Every structure is written in structure tokens, then in C-alpha cells.
Amino acid sequence: MRTRESNSGQRHATKWLPAECDVSIRPGWFWHEAENARVKTPAQLTSLYYQSVGRGATLLLNVPPNRDGLLSAEDVASLKGFGAYLSGTFTRNLAARAQADATHVRGNDKQFGPAHLLDGRSDTFWATDDKVTNADVTLDLGRPAKVQVIRLKEAIRFGQRVDAFTLERWQSGSWEPLVSSTGIGPRRLIHLAAPIITSRLRLRITQASASPVLSEFAVFSEAAPG
């Protein structure tokens, strides 16, 4: 097994391997009564979620049973709060009925158009021509909305292609940068430090190893912490 490459991989390889983030809800991997007051809070679990799932990894959250073979009340309460945050935040996609436009569409064919970023399906996608590695997608939400979380997904069966991107909002008649970052992969969650009010958002792919192929551009408000 080529373990030396596990943290970096190879560009243009034949397989894609998702990362796995292993964390325990308690200080250790096993249950100890003395740690009942040290169970990770819903806010801590939420932070872990954005740092792992939000960066394309799989979160393996260890929740150990107690001596009765059951989950302790402290763990259950934290998980319920965490679950309430996730459902409250991600149930309603504010961009589901948005209008999407792109600077480039592969072959000018609707089957590769930006509307597929909003259809909630993993088997459809927006794509550009092979030689186009820089492109923009604009979402018009139709009216001002309170936004704090943005979810992006590449159609990962075509590989991880995007190396850098910028998100912008329309503000006072011009585009204003929100965040610039590297990599999207199977899932990238942008959790803004504070909510914004905007009616339009723009994703700018500024660097890619090959033509970008994205399956989702979703927008959410944020539920109150659990």
C-alpha cells in the first residue's frame, strides 16, 4: 500500500479516494463515567462537521456505549442538538428556485447548463469545454435572502479538478468578494463568519487542472446552535 501518497495523492491518477476523519464524542475512544461532563457539545460537533464533511471528508464519529450497553444521556443530548442544527440549516436550499447563468457551457448544450447545479441531483452537472478552466456561475435568488452557508460539489466521478475559486455577492451595484479558497471536491461547505443579505451570488473558478464539472451550488441560512 502506497501510504506516503495518502495525504496528497497524484494529479491525473485513475482512482479517487475520499478522506476519513475519525473523532470521538468523548476525550477517549471508550466510555468512562468520569468523562460525562466532557462530551463534545453540539457547537463543537458542528465545528468538526464543517472541518471534515465540509472539506469533502467522511466524518466517523465514535459514540461509545456505557456499561449497560446504552448511549449515555449526555451523548444523546449532544447528538440531538447537533442533529437539530443540521436539519434546521440544510433542509431548505435558498437557491432551489434561483436562476443560474454561466460564462461558459460545454458545447452550448443545455444538458451541461448551469441549471443542473440547482436540481438536487447527483447525476447531472454544469460543465465547460475541455480548454476552458476559468469560468463563472451567477445565481439570482430573485429577492434578498439571509445567507450564511454555501455548498459546492464537483461531479466527483470526473475527478477533483478545481484548485481555486472565489465567491462573491452583489452589493450596492457591484460584486464584492466573500471568500477565496482552494479545492471543492465532492463537497465544500463555506460557513461565513456572519450572515449576509444578498439577492445574487457568483462563483468564480479561478484555477483548475481540467475543465470544471460541478453538480451543485446550494445556499442556506443557518439554524440557531443546538
C-alpha positions, 0 to 999 in steps of 0.5 A, a space after each residue: 500500500 502506497 501510504 506516503 501518497 495518502 495525504 496528497 495523492 497524484 494529479 491525473 491518477 485513475 482512482 479517487 479516494 475520499 478522506 476519513 476523519 475519525 473523532 470521538 464524542 468523548 476525550 477517549 475512544 471508550 466510555 468512562 463515567 468520569 468523562 460525562 461532563 466532557 462530551 463534545 457539545 453540539 457547537 463543537 460537533 458542528 465545528 468538526 462537521 464543517 472541518 471534515 464533511 465540509 472539506 469533502 471528508 467522511 466524518 466517523 464519529 465514535 459514540 461509545 456505549 456505557 456499561 449497560 450497553 446504552 448511549 449515555 444521556 449526555 451523548 444523546 443530548 449532544 447528538 440531538 442538538 447537533 442533529 437539530 442544527 443540521 436539519 434546521 440549516 440544510 433542509 431548505 436550499 435558498 437557491 432551489 428556485 434561483 436562476 443560474 447563468 454561466 460564462 461558459 457551457 460545454 458545447 452550448 448544450 443545455 444538458 451541461 447548463 448551469 441549471 443542473 447545479 440547482 436540481 438536487 441531483 447527483 447525476 447531472 452537472 454544469 460543465 465547460 469545454 475541455 480548454 476552458 478552466 476559468 469560468 463563472 456561475 451567477 445565481 439570482 435568488 430573485 429577492 434578498 435572502 439571509 445567507 450564511 452557508 454555501 455548498 459546492 460539489 464537483 461531479 466527483 466521478 470526473 475527478 477533483 479538478 478545481 484548485 481555486 475559486 472565489 465567491 462573491 455577492 452583489 452589493 450596492 451595484 457591484 460584486 464584492 468578494 466573500 471568500 477565496 479558497 482552494 479545492 471543492 471536491 465532492 463537497 465544500 461547505 463555506 460557513 461565513 463568519 456572519 450572515 449576509 443579505 444578498 439577492 445574487 451570488 457568483 462563483 468564480 473558478 479561478 484555477 483548475 487542472 481540467 475543465 470544471 464539472 460541478 453538480 451543485 451550488 446550494 445556499 442556506 441560512 443557518 439554524 440557531 446552535 443546538 
